[in-house]
């Protein structure tokens, strides 16, 4: 069963390495030791993954991805720390872009929506707008409610 799951490696070494899953619903977790663990995601699930690296001069690498876990047999894109790979919906590098992306995630959560529930198309538009330096709109609870399937149609 774990062969069909996407694995996100989470490492933490104080002041040097800080990987984390920013949002998403893991299907499981394996703790390796106090500095390393692996989070498992079911095919089709969305999650945000952050990687930060520093050297003695400061930050040298800061990345943020919104990913969709793949299913067995799918062609997947390579992302460091993600095995076997994933579908990249958003990929940001550098302090300014990553901070804008994480601020947007915070705003979505503040509005009461789990960012993992935002549609793939939203994340792809955010990718293009952030890379172009354009403002992005926050995915709102009203948009989310409009997308949700309705159990009953009111006359």
Residue pairs with C-beta under 8 A, 6 or more apart in sequence:
2 28
2 40
3 72
4 42
4 43
4 71
4 72
5 27
5 28
5 40
5 41
5 42
5 43
5 69
6 40
6 41
6 42
6 43
6 45
6 67
6 69
6 70
6 82
6 83
6 84
6 85
6 86
7 38
7 39
7 40
7 41
7 82
7 83
7 84
8 19
8 21
8 26
8 38
8 39
8 40
8 41
8 47
8 49
8 81
8 82
9 19
9 36
9 37
9 38
9 81
9 82
9 83
10 19
10 20
10 21
10 36
10 37
10 38
10 39
10 81
11 17
11 18
11 19
11 35
11 36
11 81
12 18
12 19
12 20
12 35
12 36
13 35
15 54
16 53
16 54
16 55
17 52
17 53
17 54
18 50
18 51
18 52
19 49
19 50
19 51
19 52
19 81
20 49
20 50
21 39
21 47
21 48
21 49
21 50
22 47
22 48
22 49
22 50
22 64
22 102
22 105
22 115
23 47
23 48
23 105
23 109
23 114
23 115
23 116
24 39
24 41
24 45
24 46
24 47
24 48
24 116
25 41
25 45
25 47
25 114
25 116
26 39
26 40
26 41
26 47
27 40
27 41
27 42
27 45
28 39
28 40
29 37
29 38
29 39
29 40
30 37
30 38
30 40
31 37
32 38
41 47
41 69
42 69
43 69
43 70
43 71
43 72
44 68
44 69
44 71
45 68
45 69
45 116
46 66
46 67
46 68
46 69
46 89
46 115
46 116
46 117
46 118
46 120
46 123
47 66
47 67
47 69
47 116
48 64
48 65
48 66
48 67
48 105
48 115
48 116
49 64
49 65
49 66
49 67
49 79
49 81
49 82
50 62
50 63
50 64
50 98
50 102
51 61
51 62
51 63
51 64
51 80
51 81
52 59
52 61
52 62
52 63
53 59
53 60
53 61
53 62
54 60
59 95
62 93
62 94
62 95
62 98
63 80
63 91
63 92
63 93
63 98
64 90
64 91
64 92
64 97
64 98
64 101
64 102
65 79
65 82
65 86
65 88
65 89
65 90
65 91
65 92
66 88
66 89
66 90
66 115
66 123
66 126
67 79
67 82
67 86
67 87
67 88
67 89
68 86
68 87
68 89
68 120
69 86
69 87
70 76
70 84
70 85
70 86
70 87
74 87
76 84
76 85
76 86
76 87
77 85
77 86
77 87
77 88
78 85
79 85
79 86
79 88
89 120
89 123
89 124
89 127
90 101
90 123
90 124
90 126
90 127
90 130
91 127
92 98
92 100
92 101
92 127
92 130
92 131
97 130
97 131
100 130
100 136
101 126
101 130
104 126
104 136
104 138
105 115
107 138
108 114
108 115
108 118
108 138
108 139
109 115
111 138
111 139
111 140
111 141
112 141
113 139
113 140
113 141
113 144
115 139
117 144
118 139
118 144
119 147
122 139
125 136
126 136
129 135
129 136
130 136
